[in-house]
Amino acid sequence: MLKYIVLLFLTLSLYAEHVDDEIKNLYTKSYDYEGVGNYSEALKVLAPLYAKYPKGYTLNLRFAWLFYLDKKYKNAETYYKSAALTSPYSIEAKLGLISVYLVTSSFADAELLSNEILKKDYYNYYANMYTTQALIAQKKYPEALSSVQKMLALYPTDVSYLELLAVIYKATKHDSLHELYENILILDPNNVFVKKILSTPK
């Protein structure tokens, strides 16, 4: 009896190891295809795995990301929502969904979902950034300014947030705009955002 139990355990262990190796290989192939921009093949190699584990959080997140890269935003939205349902406390799935809302100009939805995250994680770096972007897109500049100032209090030299501040200053014709450009260039001398603005004929 003991020999039978040991044999069964070894068999199950070997099977589990085989399955793990198979999953790793499929993911590796998918990453390789993604690396060369072949998103359809990156999805295709994972399709058999998804058929087995349609509620797998990582798989849904992976599918969403690949569809996002392939600019198939409706599909990306579907899979990000599936991932969020599978793991309700996941912030990253919601952030992915917000990125879809932003790129598809669904700014009110992006703002709403970002605020849901901020109720639980007030200083979340990306949720605050996405909220600010959504507010700027809706020309809600006072609210956007408050969001940026909150984060710059924590990250005073964060170039991404300083760029958002510059967008707000430019839209509201703030007197300190040029000074802000100079400060950004001190922190990041090759900053593409500022250099593009300064090189554009007025």
Secondary structure, DSSP 8 states (H G I E B T S, - for coil): -HHHHHHHHHHHHHHHHHHHHHHHHHHHHHHHHHHTT-HHHHHHTTHHHHHH-TT-HHHHHHHHHHHHHTT-HHHHHHHHHHHHHHSTT-HHHHHHHHHHHHHTT-HHHHHHHHHHHHHH-TT-HHHHHHHHHHHHHTT-HHHHHHHHHHHHHH-TT-HHHHHHHHHHHHHTT-TTHHHHHHHHHHH-TT-HHHHHHHHS--
